Amino acid sequence: MKSFRICTNFFRVITITIAATASFSTLAADKALLDILLENGAITKEQHEDLMKKPSLSAKDFGASEQATEELVERKVDEALEKKVDEEFPVKVSHGKKGFKLESRDGKWSTNLGWRAQMRFTNPYRGDPRNVDDFAIDGQADRQSTAELRRVRMKIGGHGYKPWIGYYFEVDLQPTRDTGDDSEAASSRVIDWRITLDKYEALALRIGQWKIDYNRERVDSSGRQQAIERSIVNRQFTIDRQMGAQLRGRLFKGTAADMRYWAGAFTGEGRGVQNDDDGLMYMGRVQWNFLGGRDLKWRQTDVEYTKKPTGSLSFAAATNTGRCTRWSSSGCGNLDGFTRAGNAQNGQFTVEQYQQGSAFKYRGFSWQQEYHWKTVDDNLGGTTSDMEGAYAQAGYFFHHLIPSIPKELEFAARYAFVDEPNENNVLVNNRREEFTLIANWFISGHNNKITADYSHLTLDDDVLGRDISDDRFRVQYDVSF
């Protein structure tokens, strides 16, 4: 019925306009038009009286009067229609940081639609070299200059029925593939889908598939990173996307004891893979917002220029028994030296891992670090492998110290190391290190930015008795709509 009333009102205004403009052949019709506009609210009483006081027009002046009246009618009709649509159309349309937004006027339904792309150039490594054979020196791997669409994503999220029933899903539209891969390797894939029930801040429930909240570096979106990619620590220790359910909440908000917590059970098989046994992955994390209860969002750098010191300290643990020794956005996988997940037996590996992290932002300065420990028990082979790793990174917008430096420019640095079993999984370890310098130019925050980083990557291989190193350069344009 509401749509019918809108159409009726619209037709009424158009009819009045046509009838009025058709009567311009006489000066009396000019006054009649003003009466009609007054009756229908297109002009005010004061405007009507003012126009009626104007002297009668001669035939010579009538053309000019007709044109002015037509313009007035068009303007008033446009204003009336715009006001009517704004008041009665059931959906509001806008654009913000999350993309285009459609929202019902009663607030029960909302949808955000966003698009994101990363265009990247790298030399000589697309990823992180982990073994001696991966380094492009001494006749080993080939050096490569790679230009690629690293991530092309569509993101849709919002709420339905109630403002506290949230949903989100994300589609990766064009993963890059190698020349020898089948075309299916570059097919689109749903990487996130989830529903969150957060009516109460102290207790919320999330179900679906997403990057579970184990550590900040991984949960921070790839579009909200300080460097072009995450550190060398990520591949070794991330739990990545899992399917399952999780309880979460915030307690003692705004006090010195302000904290967040996450506790969940998941299939443990990673993205898009059904569980093939009766075991589950269990994960828990607590975070203390130690500076007056101010909470940090899951994003890097301080491009927002945080006005009050804000920091967090976190601890997390996870355990899983199954085929996997590592996880990624592609799902279940294996660390170097361990049986491939597809060839492993059900319940062959028990993985236990722990994480400590911290983050801090204040007036253009940002800091974050994580320490990881991981144990992999091979229940068939009877071996236990321990590995550890850590990273620390900091950035600053030097414009706040030296005004001549552009305010859009941020400089940052990162150090990371990983101690892991040798690729043959013998008792001695490899030690890898990363030293990275970073520059960011924020055109419009994280939604439109250019990043360049330069890394020095090293490997100390105890088995071969070799220390090897090389450098890597990357530049990327990251844009969201």
C-alpha positions, 0 to 999 in steps of 0.5 A: 500500500505504501508503494501505491501511495507513493505512485499516486502522489507522484502521478498527482504532482506530474498531472498538476505540472502538465495541466499548469504548464499547458495553461500558459496561453493566458495571464489568468492561468498564471495566477491559477497555477500559483493557486494550484501550487499553493494548494498542493504544498509546492510553494508556501503562502508567503511565496504565493502572496509575493508572486501575486503582488508582481505587476501584470505581464505584457505579451512581450514579457510573457515568454520570460515569465513562462520560462521562470514559472516552468523552472520553478515548477520543475524545481518544486516537483523535484524537491517534493519527489525527493522528500517523498522518496526519502520519507517513504521509500523502504530502503536507504542507500549509502556508501561508507568504509565497508562499501555500499550499504542498503538498509531498511528504515526500520533498522531490521535489515542491513547489507554492506557490499564491498570489493577489494583488489591487491595488485602486486609486483615482487622480485625475486621471490613470490613467497618466503624461501624456507629451504636451501633449494628455495633460494635463487643463488648458487644455481638453486631456484630461478629468480622471478619477477612476478606481477599478480592479482594477489587477492580479488575479493567480494565481501558481503555482510550486515544483519537481518531480522534483528540488529544483533543477528549478523552475517558475513561471507567473502568470496575470493574471485581470482586466485593466481595460479602457476603456468602448469596448474589446471584452470580449476586452480584459479576458480572462485572460492568462498573463504568466509561465511559466518553468522554472529549472535551478539545481543549481549556484549558479555556473551556472543555466539559465532558459527560458520567458517572464518579465521578463528581468533587465535592471533592478531597477525592472522586475524588482521585482514590482508587489507589492513596489514602494515607490510605487504604480507604477514611475517615468516611466522604466519605459515608455521603457526597460523590456525587460519580458517576453520569450521565450527562454533565459538563463544566470545565476549567482553567483560569488565568494559571500561575498567582496569580489568577490561578483557575479551575472551574467545573459546571454540570447537572446530572440525580441525580440517581447515577451510572447506574440508569435512571432518573425517574423524570424531576428533575436534580442534579446541581453541581459547584466547584471552586479551587484556585491554590494560590501558583504561579499558580502551580496545584495539580493533583488528587492524595494523598501523595507526593511520587513525591517529589514536588520541589516547594510549591504547594497548592489549596483551593476549594469550592463546592455546589450541590443540588438534589431533588429525591429519594436519600439521599446518593450515592455510587459506587453502585448508589442511596441509603439512609442514616441511618434513611431515607426511602430506595431509592427503597421505596421513592416517586419521589421528596421526598427528597431535598438534599443540600450540601456544601464543603470546601477543601484544599491541599498542597504538598512540598518536601515529605510533603502532607496535605489535608482537607475537611469540609462538610455540608449537609441538607436533607429535607423530602418533605413528612414528613416535616422534615429537617435534618442537618449533618456535617463532616470533615477530615484532614490528613498529611503525610511525607517521613522522609527519607528527615530528617533522611537518615537512614529511607528508602526513600520508606517509608511514615508515615501519620495520619488522623482525621475525624468526622461526626455529623449525625442524629441518626439512628431513625432520631430523633433530637439528633445526633450521633457523630462518630470519626476516628483516623488513623495512616498510613504507606506506602511502595512505591515499584514503586510509587502508581502503586505498594505499600503496605499500613497498617493502624490502626484506633481507631473508636468511636461513641457517641450515644445521644439517648442511652446515650452510648459512644462506641469505638473499633480498626481496623487494615488493610493491603493492596497490591495495584498493577497496570500493 
